[in-house]
């Protein structure tokens, strides 16, 4: 009896019958189908999430005239955007309070204003003259701005610059504080003026002294330094002119 039971057990070395092979193939097919369904679900889930993120409206931050920032759109409902809105509001409040805290401008700010004013007022090309002069006029007080605008209009400065294709290049050597007033500065610079007349180029190289007096006003977003140009004058110290007949090569220097 025990021998019969032992002989009735399947032998691993023997060939499988057709129905056993068919069962194994079906098991492998079912397993592959299950894995394919799982991977397909993962792929479609990832694709749907990517589409959802893509169709979300962009985050728009609106800043009103008082400097308060608010998030516009559906993104404002998220906690992250609420945190950003609170942060921007706090920064705007801090900037507004800092603009009226009464802190006096420093000497470095005064020198920076002088440099920026001279660069805008005395450095330009025929294409950028109007923009640069407008920037310089915005840095002046109302009285000096009106006086300068009348002078530019009477002398037709912009027309002359465009007609002669004038290029002015200012190189500031130093800006020092003068003893005549608390916000008086003296700047030493070299100005090169290139003009084209009847096909010939004239170059004026001028070493000048530029006197600038600043006044204080309340700090604001348009004028964070709180300084304006109240007076401006220049004095030529040394100058020379080239008529373009002698062309010096840059390679020979």
Residue pairs with C-beta under 8 A, 6 or more apart in sequence:
16 24
56 74
56 75
57 73
57 74
57 75
58 73
58 75
59 71
59 73
59 75
59 81
60 71
60 72
60 73
60 75
61 69
61 70
61 71
61 72
61 84
61 85
61 88
62 69
62 70
62 71
62 72
63 69
63 88
63 92
64 70
66 92
66 96
67 92
67 93
67 95
67 96
67 221
68 89
68 92
69 85
69 88
69 89
69 92
70 76
70 85
71 81
71 82
71 84
71 85
75 81
76 82
76 85
95 221
98 219
99 218
99 219
99 220
99 221
99 224
100 218
100 219
103 219
104 216
105 216
105 225
105 226
105 227
107 177
109 225
109 226
109 227
110 177
110 183
110 185
110 214
110 225
110 227
111 175
111 177
111 185
112 225
113 139
113 214
113 225
113 227
113 229
114 175
114 185
114 187
114 212
114 214
115 172
115 175
115 187
116 139
117 136
117 139
117 212
117 229
117 232
118 170
118 172
118 187
118 189
118 210
118 212
119 170
119 172
120 132
120 133
120 135
120 136
120 139
121 132
121 133
121 136
121 232
122 168
122 170
122 189
122 191
122 210
123 132
123 168
123 169
123 170
124 132
124 133
124 161
124 166
124 167
124 168
125 166
125 167
125 168
126 161
126 162
126 165
126 166
126 167
129 157
129 158
129 161
129 162
129 166
130 158
133 152
133 157
133 158
137 145
137 148
137 149
138 145
139 228
139 229
140 148
140 228
140 229
140 230
140 232
141 215
141 228
141 229
141 230
143 230
144 229
144 230
144 231
144 232
151 157
152 158
160 166
164 195
164 196
164 197
165 195
165 196
166 193
166 194
166 195
167 193
167 194
168 191
168 192
168 193
168 194
169 191
169 192
169 193
169 194
170 189
170 190
170 191
171 189
171 190
171 191
171 192
172 187
172 188
172 189
173 188
173 189
173 190
174 187
174 188
175 185
175 186
175 187
176 185
176 186
176 187
176 188
177 184
177 185
177 186
178 184
178 185
178 186
178 211
181 213
183 213
183 214
183 215
183 216
183 227
184 211
184 212
184 213
184 214
185 211
185 212
185 213
185 214
186 209
186 210
186 211
186 212
187 209
187 210
187 211
187 212
188 207
188 208
188 209
188 210
188 237
189 207
189 208
189 210
190 205
190 206
190 207
190 208
191 204
191 205
191 206
191 208
192 203
192 204
192 205
192 206
193 203
193 204
193 206
194 201
194 202
194 203
195 201
195 202
195 203
195 204
196 202
200 243
200 244
201 244
202 241
202 242
202 243
202 244
203 241
203 242
203 244
204 239
204 240
204 241
205 239
205 240
205 241
205 242
206 236
206 238
206 239
207 236
207 237
207 238
207 239
208 234
208 235
208 236
208 237
209 234
209 235
209 237
210 232
210 233
210 234
210 235
211 231
211 232
211 233
211 234
211 235
212 229
212 231
212 232
213 229
213 230
213 231
213 232
214 227
214 228
214 229
214 230
215 227
215 228
215 230
216 226
216 227
217 223
217 226
217 227
217 228
218 226
219 225
219 226
220 226
